[in-house]
């Protein structure tokens, strides 16, 4: 058991280092058009400077998404947000939109019932501090409030409870509030932090999700399966079959949705209490994996997933049928007759 625990800790440390360094070597001064892929200052930062999209949210005929970092439904369930390397993209009723504001590189994007939390880097030309630390926006990114580590740390592994607003992060480097690498959580809007013991975790972590309402429940998807903790990440228990988990999400009812690989790519739903597992039907994915999963907080039949190759599928009947709304990162708006 001791050797298994040592292997888990070693794998976790390696994963934290990977999560915290991948994509940070991108040249931050490149223009948005050519981009492919903290302290506790809580004054609101106006996002309408630097690389700006002026005015209200713009409807566009086509969007491109490179190097995606997150996907989530809006609180009213009418929109799907995509956090990509150069800002946000929004899909609503067959139309793609670009929200106003600077196109920051949002990492660890997490939607809640009153806005989104994120980390990452500011847009090229922005006067915001780099990295962003942990921020919160309640206006689709037009402005944000720095919560912690502003100008200090970029958290690629970050998840926030939809209703509880409990924040969990993989810390990639020592800082004034986190002395070592590992999993930490905050229940007071990032003012104070506690390190999780992570006992019982096996495999290399690849996904992180926080229960929508219960701040003590957190799940980690690893190369060995799904592990759930009900005591703030101190001890984890494996639920469901052995599989590589590539994405993880708690819906508002407390069920887990996961993208996984079990011989073939799979989309599964698991009840953490009963351990009951259901595999949803999905389109065939050729040499691809599910990178992000999401579900509407107001209609459980509305679900979506995005693949590693940035294909996006949505369903309005709980996964019985699917529609593809983006192909290899290109989303095209449905033409509306005048």
C-alpha positions in Angstrom: 0.0 0.0 0.0 2.9 2.4 0.8 4.5 1.8 -2.6 1.1 2.4 -4.3 0.7 5.6 -2.4 4.2 6.7 -3.3 3.5 6.0 -7.0 0.3 8.0 -6.8 2.0 11.0 -5.2 4.8 10.9 -7.7 2.4 10.7 -10.6 0.4 13.6 -9.1 3.5 15.7 -8.7 4.5 15.0 -12.3 0.9 15.9 -13.5 1.0 19.1 -11.6 4.3 20.1 -13.2 2.9 19.2 -16.6 -0.4 21.0 -16.0 1.4 24.1 -14.8 3.9 24.4 -17.6 2.2 23.2 -20.8 1.3 26.1 -23.1 3.1 28.7 -20.9 6.0 28.7 -23.3 3.8 30.3 -26.0 5.1 33.7 -27.0 2.8 36.1 -25.1 3.5 39.0 -27.4 2.2 37.5 -30.6 -0.9 39.0 -32.1 -4.2 37.2 -31.5 -4.6 36.6 -35.3 -1.3 34.6 -35.3 -1.9 32.7 -32.1 -2.3 29.0 -32.6 -2.2 26.4 -30.5 -1.1 36.2 -6.7 -1.5 39.1 -4.7 -4.9 39.8 -3.2 -5.6 43.1 -5.1 -9.4 42.9 -5.5 -10.0 46.1 -7.4 -12.1 45.4 -10.5 -10.1 45.3 -13.6 -11.8 46.8 -16.7 -11.3 44.4 -19.6 -12.0 46.9 -22.3 -8.5 48.0 -23.0 -5.6 46.4 -25.0 -6.9 43.9 -27.5 -10.5 44.8 -27.5 -13.8 43.8 -29.1 -15.8 46.9 -28.7 -19.6 47.1 -28.1 -21.9 44.3 -27.0 -21.5 40.6 -27.9 -21.1 40.3 -31.7 -22.8 37.7 -33.8 -20.4 36.2 -36.4 -20.8 33.8 -39.3 -17.8 31.7 -38.2 -15.5 31.3 -35.2 -12.2 29.5 -34.8 -11.1 27.8 -31.6 -7.5 26.8 -31.0 -6.0 25.4 -27.8 -9.3 25.1 -25.9 -9.2 25.3 -22.1 -12.8 24.9 -21.0 -16.4 24.5 -21.9 -19.6 25.2 -19.9 -23.3 26.1 -20.2 -24.5 29.5 -18.9 -26.5 29.6 -15.7 -29.8 29.9 -17.7 -28.8 27.1 -20.0 -29.2 29.1 -23.1 -25.5 29.5 -24.1 -22.4 27.3 -24.2 -19.2 29.1 -23.4 -15.8 28.0 -24.7 -12.6 29.3 -23.2 -9.8 29.2 -25.8 -6.3 30.5 -26.3 -7.6 33.9 -27.4 -10.7 34.7 -25.3 -14.2 33.3 -25.2 -16.6 31.9 -27.8 -20.3 31.6 -27.2 -22.8 29.4 -28.9 -26.5 30.1 -28.7 -29.5 28.9 -30.7 -27.4 28.0 -33.8 -25.4 31.3 -33.7 -21.8 31.8 -32.7 -20.8 35.0 -30.9 -17.7 36.9 -29.7 -18.2 38.6 -26.4 -16.9 42.1 -25.8 -13.7 42.6 -23.9 -10.1 41.6 -24.1 -9.3 38.2 -25.4 -7.5 36.8 -22.4 -6.1 33.2 -22.4 -8.4 31.7 -19.8 -7.1 28.6 -18.1 -9.0 26.4 -15.7 -12.3 28.0 -16.8 -15.1 27.2 -14.4 -18.7 28.5 -14.7 -20.8 29.1 -11.6 -24.3 30.3 -10.9 -23.2 34.0 -10.9 -20.3 34.2 -13.4 -17.0 32.4 -14.1 -13.7 31.8 -12.3 -10.5 31.3 -14.2 -6.7 31.7 -14.3 -4.4 32.2 -17.3 -2.7 35.0 -19.0 -3.8 38.5 -20.2 -4.4 39.2 -23.9 -1.4 40.6 -25.9 -1.3 44.4 -25.5 -3.2 44.2 -22.2 -2.1 46.2 -19.1 -3.3 43.4 -16.8 -0.8 41.5 -14.7 0.6 38.3 -16.0 -0.3 35.6 -15.0 -3.9 36.3 -13.9 -3.8 34.2 -10.8 -7.4 33.5 -9.8 -10.0 35.9 -11.2 -13.8 36.1 -11.3 -16.0 37.7 -14.0 -19.8 38.3 -13.8 -20.2 40.0 -17.2 -18.9 37.6 -19.8 -15.3 38.7 -19.3 -15.9 42.4 -20.0 -14.3 43.0 -16.6 -12.9 40.8 -13.8 -12.0 40.9 -10.1 -8.6 39.4 -9.1 -9.2 37.2 -6.1 -5.7 35.9 -5.4 -2.2 35.3 -6.8 -2.6 38.2 -9.3 0.6 38.5 -11.3 2.0 35.4 -9.4 0.6 32.0 -10.5 -1.1 30.4 -13.5 -3.4 27.6 -12.4 -4.1 25.3 -15.3 -5.8 22.8 -13.0 -8.7 24.7 -11.4 -12.3 23.8 -10.6 -15.1 25.7 -8.7 -18.4 24.4 -7.2 -21.3 25.7 -9.3 -23.3 26.8 -6.2 -20.8 26.5 -3.3 -18.1 28.5 -5.1 -15.5 26.3 -3.3 -12.3 26.6 -5.3 -9.9 23.6 -5.8 -6.6 24.0 -7.6 -3.5 21.9 -8.5 -0.7 24.1 -7.3 2.2 24.0 -9.8 4.8 25.9 -7.8 5.5 27.1 -4.2 4.0 30.5 -3.4 3.3 32.6 -0.3 0.0 30.8 0.4 1.0 27.3 -0.8 4.3 26.0 0.4 4.4 22.9 -1.8 2.9 21.4 -4.9 -0.4 19.5 -4.7 -4.1 19.9 -4.3 -5.4 22.9 -2.3 -8.9 24.3 -1.7 -10.5 27.5 -0.5 -14.0 28.1 0.7 -13.7 31.9 1.2 -13.2 33.3 -2.3 -9.5 32.5 -2.3 -8.6 34.3 0.9 -7.2 31.3 2.7 -6.1 27.8 1.5 -5.8 24.3 2.9 -3.8 21.5 1.4 -5.6 18.2 0.7 -3.9 15.0 1.9 -5.0 13.1 -1.3 -4.9 9.6 0.3 -6.2 6.8 -1.8 -5.6 8.5 -5.2 -4.1 6.2 -7.9 -2.8 7.0 -11.3 -1.9 10.2 -13.1 -4.5 13.0 -12.6 -6.0 14.3 -15.8 -9.3 16.0 -14.7 -10.7 17.8 -11.7 -14.3 18.6 -10.7 -16.0 20.0 -7.6 -19.5 19.1 -6.4 -22.0 21.8 -7.3 -23.3 22.4 -3.8 -21.2 20.4 -1.3 -17.9 22.1 -0.9 -16.3 19.0 0.7 -16.8 16.8 -2.3 -14.2 16.8 -5.0 -13.5 14.3 -7.8 -10.3 13.6 -9.7 -10.1 11.7 -13.0 -6.9 9.8 -13.5 -5.4 7.2 -15.8 -6.9 4.6 -13.5 -10.5 5.9 -13.2 -12.6 8.3 -11.1 -11.8 9.0 -7.5 -14.1 10.9 -5.2 -13.5 12.5 -1.9 -16.1 13.7 0.6 -13.7 15.3 3.0 -12.0 18.1 1.0 -9.6 15.8 -0.9 -8.0 14.2 2.2 -9.1 10.7 1.2 -10.4 9.4 -2.1 -12.4 6.4 -3.1 -12.5 4.9 -6.5 -16.0 4.7 -8.1 -17.0 3.2 -11.5 -14.9 1.0 -13.8 -11.2 1.2 -14.4 -10.7 3.6 -17.3 -8.6 6.5 -18.3 -10.6 9.7 -17.5 -10.0 12.6 -19.8 -12.7 15.0 -18.6 -14.9 15.3 -15.6 -17.9 17.4 -14.5 -20.4 17.5 -11.6 -23.9 18.5 -12.7 -26.2 20.5 -10.5 -27.8 17.3 -9.1 -24.5 15.9 -8.0 -24.0 13.3 -10.7 -20.7 13.0 -12.5 -20.3 13.2 -16.3 -17.0 12.0 -17.6 -15.1 11.6 -20.9 -13.1 8.4 -20.7 -11.3 5.8 -22.7 -12.3 2.2 -22.2 -10.9 0.6 -25.3 -12.8 3.3 -27.2 -13.7 6.9 -26.3 -16.8 7.0 -24.0 -19.1 9.4 -22.3 -20.3 8.1 -19.0 -22.6 9.3 -16.2 -22.0 8.0 -12.7 -24.0 8.5 -9.5 -21.4 8.9 -6.7 -23.8 7.6 -4.0 -25.1 4.5 -5.7 -22.1 3.9 -7.9 -24.4 3.3 -10.8 -22.7 3.9 -14.2 -24.4 4.6 -17.5 -22.6 4.9 -20.8 -24.2 7.4 -23.2 -24.3 6.8 -26.9 -21.9 9.2 -28.8 -20.8 9.6 -32.4 -17.8 7.5 -33.4 -14.6 9.4 -32.6 -11.6 8.5 -34.8 -8.2 8.9 -33.2 -9.8 11.4 -30.8 -10.7 11.8 -27.1 -13.3 13.8 -25.1 -11.6 16.9 -23.7 -14.6 18.6 -22.0 -18.1 17.7 -21.0 -21.0 19.8 -19.8 -24.7 19.9 -19.0 -27.3 22.6 -18.8 -28.0 23.5 -15.1 -31.7 24.0 -16.0 -32.4 21.1 -18.4 -30.6 17.8 -17.8 -31.4 16.7 -21.4 -29.1 19.4 -22.8 -25.5 18.1 -22.8 -22.4 18.7 -24.8 -18.8 17.6 -25.3 -15.7 18.9 -27.0 -13.0 16.6 -28.3 -9.2 16.9 -28.2 -9.4 17.8 -32.0 -12.0 20.5 -31.1 -15.0 18.9 -32.6 -18.1 19.9 -30.6 -21.3 17.9 -30.3 -24.5 18.9 -28.5 -27.7 16.9 -27.6 -31.1 18.1 -26.5 -32.4 14.6 -25.7 -30.0 13.4 -23.1 -27.6 11.8 -25.6 -30.0 9.9 -27.8 -29.1 12.1 -30.8 -26.2 14.5 -31.4 -25.6 17.5 -33.6 -22.1 18.7 -34.5 -21.7 22.4 -34.1 -17.9 22.8 -34.6 -15.5 20.8 -36.8 -11.8 20.8 -35.8 -12.3 24.1 -34.0 -14.3 25.8 -36.7 -17.9 26.8 -35.8 -20.3 28.2 -38.3 -23.5 30.0 -37.5 -26.8 28.7 -39.0 -28.0 31.1 -41.6 -31.2 32.8 -40.7 -33.6 33.8 -43.4 -34.2 37.6 -43.3 
